[in-house]
Amino acid sequence: MLFNSLRFLLFFPTALILFHVLPKRAKGLWLLVCSYVFYLSWNPRYIVLILFSTLVTYLCALGMGPVREGGSGGKRRRAFLIAAVVLNLGVLFLFKYFRFACSTGIAALSLLRISAPMPRWDPVLPVGISFYTFQTIGYVIDVYRGTVPPERNLPAYALFVSFFPQLVAGPIERSGSLLSQLKELPRPSYRAFRHGFAVMLWGYFMKMVIADRAAIFVDTVYGSPEQYPGAFIVTATVLFAFQIYCDFAGYSTIAVGAAEMLGIRIAKNFDTPYLSTSVRDFWKRWHITLNTWFVDYVYIPLGGSRKGRAVRYRNILIVFLLSGLWHGARWSYVLWGGLNGLFQIAEDLWKNAPFARKRKSPDSFAARFAKTAGTFVLIDFTWLFFRSNGLRHSAALLKSILTTFNPWILFDGSLASCGLNEPELHALLVSLLVLSAVGILNRRGVRISERLERQPLVFRWAVYIGSVLAILVFGVWGSVYNSSNFIYFQF
């Protein structure tokens, strides 16, 4: 059930109305039912997996018990922690990485002239498994550390794992924030309800007007690089940067708005990342909840930045290689993650070089613009590997860029042959300008939603209705109606 599907547009108002009508003691159970119905709409068989993850982490957390003075019971607590982590990662490995590991092993054996058959196990990847697995593992680690107490209310914990706005593509929530709200279920104010609706509209604009339209161009070029060489690929890669941002941030924004209409505040996952002035800054603003998860549960336990520069660089590289692998069982994802880690290390080396320490970094508009543009170029370069179908495809794309010089296609109308006609390209360009303007205003502290809140009732609702109409008119709906998948659903 995609957020941009007719089924969700029927499901969510029903869930919302009954949630507000039901007595408080029934609200949590109703949300749990809605969340399971939402997940069942994808593949009913895989409901077993989310139930398994829920029960394993719930029971293991209870088995740990509270942290005792003097550290007694440490071995038992550690055993329950290891059991929860191994069982959850085991399921994730079986469904997401088993064939990747087998194919890599078979390729390695072939170098030794040893042949081995490929196992037949090839399941469809369960939607959202990477997200709820990390969310439940984070919970048991927090219980083990004593950060949060073990949750005894099973329905409340099950709702924490399966809360439908953020179930299948994040944000990856912490129990200390989300679980406490789901147990209380505060009644949202009319202002929060209205703000949540406006936030959802912005998310739909990002997804349906920008991401889905850019996807047509990107898929056309990346699908036939021999037909669209050189500058076509560069243009498609730039558009992919905005496609994946508007796709993933669009989903997260819709999730934040939907949760707010239910009286729940979930984490912000993006903060104008393409206005970053360094790769390190970018990763503080992109997929924020995944990055903080890796920092808290991988980077810091490995030693963080406490044990010298060499160990810190090693830890950065490990985190980003794992982040690449988290995104998908493909070497091009691992390379994408590794490049982002190497760019951060290179930035740090440059910043701490003797000549750089002696020179004060300029803070002029030109300097900030140059840093922002340079950061975008580096990040966009890595997106080529992320979007490609594998290392060979990546190599072919790079070869085409380096060996074909055809910048005139940007001006002679050739871009209109890549799946979008000229009016659609113009609509995409205008939409990107709107996105950029809103991002710049947000970075400067101007919140359009807050400004809109202070306007008269008639003006506010005229803007809301106009936004709905704009999405209906300019959104990519496909032939008849064909909602487009969110990219991060595959992870």
N, C-alpha and C positions, 0 to 999 in steps of 0.2 A: 504494500500500500504506500505508494509514493506520496510525498507531500503535495506534489503538483498533479495528482490524479483526481478524477471525479469521485472515486471511492473515498478518498480522504476528505474531500470537500463535503461529503455527506456524513462521514464518520465523526469528524471533529466537532461540528456544531451539535450533533446528538450527544456526544460524550460531554461536551461543555455544558449544555443546558441541564442534563440530568445531574451532573456534578453539583451545580449550583442549587438545584431543587431538592436534592436528597439531604437528609439530616446529617450532621457532622460525623456521627459514628459510622455511617455507611459510605462516606465519601472515599475513604482510602480503599475499601474493598471494590468500589465501583471503578476507581482508577486502575486497580490491579487487573480487573476483568478486561477493561479497555486495552490495557497494555498487552495482555496475552492475546486478545483478539487481533490487535494490530500486528503482533509478531506472527500469529498463525496465518495471516493473510499472505505471507511470503512462501513458506513451505511448512505445512503443519507438522511434518515429521521432526523438524529440527527444534520444536518446542522442548523436546526431551533434553537437548543440550543445555539450554538456558536454565531449565529446572535442575539439571545435574550440577551446574556451576553454582546455582543459588544454594542448594542443599549442602554441597560439599563445603563451601566457604562458611555458611551459617553454622554448621555442626563443628567444623574445625575451630572457628572463633570461640564458640561456647566451650569446646574442649580445652582451650587455652586457659580460660578463666581470667580473673583479674590479675594484674601484676602484683606480686606479693613483695613485702619488704624483705630485703636481704637476698632477693633474686632466687628464692626457692621455687622449685618446679620449672627451672629453665629448660631442662632437657625435654620435658613433656611438652612445653610450649613450643619449643623448636621443632619437635617431631610433628605436631599438628600444623605448624606453619609450612614445613617442607611438604607434607602430604597435600595441603591445599594448593600450593604453588605447582607441584609436580603434576597433580591430577588435572588442573586447569590448563597448564601449558601442554600437557600430553594430548588433551583433546584438540587444542589449537594446532599442535604439530600434525596430528593425524589428518585433520581436515584441510589444513592450509599448506603444510610444508613437506608432507610425506613424499609426494611424487617429485618435488623439487630435490629433496635429499637423495632419492633413488636415482633420478636422472643424472645428478652430479656425481654420485658414486659410480654409476655405470660408465659415464664419460671418463672418469679417472681410471677405471679398470681397463677400458679400451686402449688407453695409452700403454698398458702392460700387455696388450693383446689377449685380454681375458674378456670373454663375452658373458653377459648376464641378461636375463629377460627383465622387462619392465613389469612390475606388479600391476594387476588389473584395477586395483583400488584407485578410483578417480571420482570422488564425490563432488557435488556442487558445493561451493563454499557457502556455509551458513551466513546469512546476512548479519552484520554487526558483531560477529564472534570476536574479532580483535578488540573491539571497544568494551563489550561487557566483561570479557576475560580480564583485561587490564583493570577495569573498575573493581571487580571482585578481588583480584590479587592485591590491589592497593588497600582494600578494606582489611584483609587479614593481616597484612604487614603492619598497618596502623594499630590493629588490636594487639599484635605481638609486641610492638614498641610501647604500648600503653598510651598511645595518643588518643584513642577512642575506646570506650568500653565495648565488650561484645554485645550485639543486639539480640535480645531475647524474643522480640515480637517478630515472628516469622513472616506474617503478611506484610508488615512494614518493610522488612528487609527485602522480601521478594519484589516489592514495588520499587525500592531503591535500585535493584538490579535491572528491572524491566521497564522503568518509567518511559512511556512511549515517545514523548517529544525528543529525547536524546538517546534512545535505545540503539538505533542502528548506525549512527554516524557521529556520536558524541554530542556535546562535549563529554570528556571522561571526568565524571564527578567524584568527589570525595565524600565519604559518609558523614564527616563532621559538618558538612555544609548541606547536602541534599537530604540525607536521611532524617535529620532533625526536623526539617520543614515538612517532609512527607508524613511524619508522625503527628505534627501539629495541624497541618493543612489550614493555614490562616486564610480567612475570607478576603479575596482581593477587593480593593477599592474600585470604584468606577473609573478613577483616573488610571489605575494600574491596568484595568481591563482595556481601556481605550488605548493606552500606550502599547500594550501587548499587540493589539490589532494593527497599529501603525507599524510596529517592528516587523510583524509578519508580512505586511505589504512590501516593505523594503526588501525583505528576503526573497519574496516572489519576484520582485523586479530584477534583482541580481541573477536569480536562477533562470527565469523564463525569457527575459528580455535580452540579457547579455550572454550568460553562459551557454544557453541552448543555441543561440544564434551563432556565437563564435565557434561552437562545436561543429557546426556544419562545414565551415571553412577549414578548420583544423583537420577534421576527419578526412575531408576530400584530399588535402595535400599530403598528409601523412600516409594515407592509404595508397597513393600513387606517386611516390617521390620522383620516379623516373619521368613522369609526365609534368610534374611541377617542381623543377629544380631550383637551386640557388636562392634567389630572393623570395620566391614563393615559400620555401621552407622557413626562412628567417621570419617572414611575416606571420606564418602559421604558428611559429614558436612564440612570438610575442603575443599573439592572440591567445595561445594556450595558457600563458601566464595569467591572463585575465579570466579565461574560461574556468580554470581550476579554482582560482580565488573566488569568483562569483558563484561557482557551483558549490564549493564546500562552505564558504562563509555564508552563502545564501541559505543552505540547509541549517547551519548553526543559528542564523538569525531567525529563521522561521521557528526553530526549536525554542529559542529564548522567548520569542513572542507568544507562542502557544503555551509555554509553561507559565508565563506571567499572567495570561488570561485565566489560568487555574490557580493563581495566587502563589506560584513557586518561582523563585529566582535561581536560575542556573548560570553557570560560569560563562563569561565572555571568552570566545575562542579566537578572535581576530581583532587586531587593533591597527588598521591602516598599514599593513606590512610593506607595501611597495613604496612608502614614503620613508623607509628606513635608510640610515646613512652608513650602515655597515651590515655585513652578513650576520654578525652576532646580534645586532639590533633587530634584524629581520626575524631571527628565530625566537626573539622575545615577544614577537607580535603575530607570529604565524602558528596556528594549531597550538595555542598556548597551553591547553590542558595536557596534551600529549608530552610536550617538552618539559613541563613541570613534573609530570609523572616520571620521566626518565631521569631528571635531575634528582628527585627525592629518593627514588628506589634503585637507581643504578649508579649515577655519577657520584653522588655523595658517599654511598657505601664503598665505592672503589677508591675513595680518598679525596675526591673532588679536586680542589686546587690547594690542598693543605700540604702536599708532599713534594713540592717543587714543580718547576715548569715541565720537565719531561713527563712526569706522571700525569700532570694536568692535560697535556696534549694527548697522551695515550687515552685518557678517560674520555676526552672530547671525541676522539676518533671512534672509540668503542660505542659510545652513545649514538653517534650518527650512523654507523654501520648497522647497529640494531634497529634504529629508526627506519632505515631503508628497507631492512628485512621485514619489519612490522608492516610496511606498506604493501608488500607483495613478495611472493616466492619467485623472484626473477633476479638475475645478476645485474640487470640494468637498474633496478631499484637500489641494490646494494651500492653500485657505483654512484648513483645519485646521492645517497646518504654520505658516502665516503668523500665525495667532492665538497659537499657542504661542510663537513668536518675539517677538511684540508684548507678550505678558504678561511675558516675561522682561525685556524692555527697560523696561517700565513698573515692574516691581519694582526694577530697578536705579536708575531715576530717583527713585523714592520713597525708596529706601535712602540715596541720596546727596543728597537735598534738604536744605537748611540746617536746617530744623526737625527733620528726622529724625536728623541727625548729632548734634545737641545732646541728644537724648533717648535714654536707654539703653533698649534693648528688654527688656521683662520676660521672665523665664524661668520663670514659674509654670506649673502644669498648665493653668490656664484659658487663659493666653496661647498655650501650645503647641497646645492643643485648638482654639482659634479659628483659628490659622494653618493647622493641618491641615485643618479643615473648609473654610476659605476656599479653600485650594489645591484641594481635591477639587471644590468647586463650579466653579472656573474650568476645571479639566481636564475635568470632566464636561460642561460647556457645549461644549467643543471636540469631544467625542465625538459630539455630535449631528450635526455636519457630516461626521465620519468615517463614521458609520453610514448616513447618508442616501444616497439614490440619485442625488444631484446637487444643484445649487444651488436649483433650483425646489422640490424635495422638502424641502430644508432650510428654505426660506422658508415653506412651508406648515406645517411642524412648529412653527416659531417663532410663526407667526401663531396657530395653534391654542392654543399654551401661553399666549400673551398675551391672547387674547380669550375663552377659556373658563375659568370659575372653577368647579371641581367637586372640591374637596378631600375631600368626603364619600365619594367612591368608595374612599378608603383604608380606610374602616371599615364600609361597608355590604355587603361581600361581592362588589362589582362586579369586583374584580381576578381573581376566580375564573372570569371569562368570557373571559380573555385567553389561552386555550390550556392553562392549568394549573388543576386543581381545588384545593380548599382543602388536602387532605393534601400535594399536590405543592408548593404554595406554602409550607407549613409545613416540609417537608423542605428546600426551598431556603433558607429563613430560618435554620434550624438549621445547615446547611452553611456559610452565610456567617458565622455566629457562630463556628464552629470555625475557619474560615479567618482571621478577624480575631484570634481568641485566639492562634493559632499565630504570626501576624505580629507581634503585640505582644510575645510572649515572645521571638521571634527578635531583635526590635529591642533588647530588654533584655539580650541576650546569652545567653538560655536556649535551647540547641539541643536540641530534643526528640529528634532522631535520636541525638545523642551521649548523652543521658540513657538512651535505650533500649539503647544499646550496653553500658551498664554493668549491665543487668538480667540475671537468670539466663536460661539458654538456653530453658527451657520458656516463661517469660513472654514473651520476645522473639518466639518463633515463634507463640505464641498471638495476639499483637498483629498479626503479619504475616498470619496466616490470617484473623483477624477483619477486617482491613482489606480483604483480597480479597473476603470475603463481603459486606462493606458496599458495596463498589463494584458487585458483582454484583447486589445487592438494590436499591440506591438509584441506580445509574447509569442514564442515559437510553440505552436500547438501541433504541428505535424499535419498529415493528411487526415481529415475527419477529427480524430483526437488520438495522439500518440505521445503520452508523457515520457519525457526523457529521464533515464536513470541518473541519480547523483553519483559522481565519480567515486566518492569515498565509500559507497555501499559495497564495493568490491573488496574492501579491506577488512 
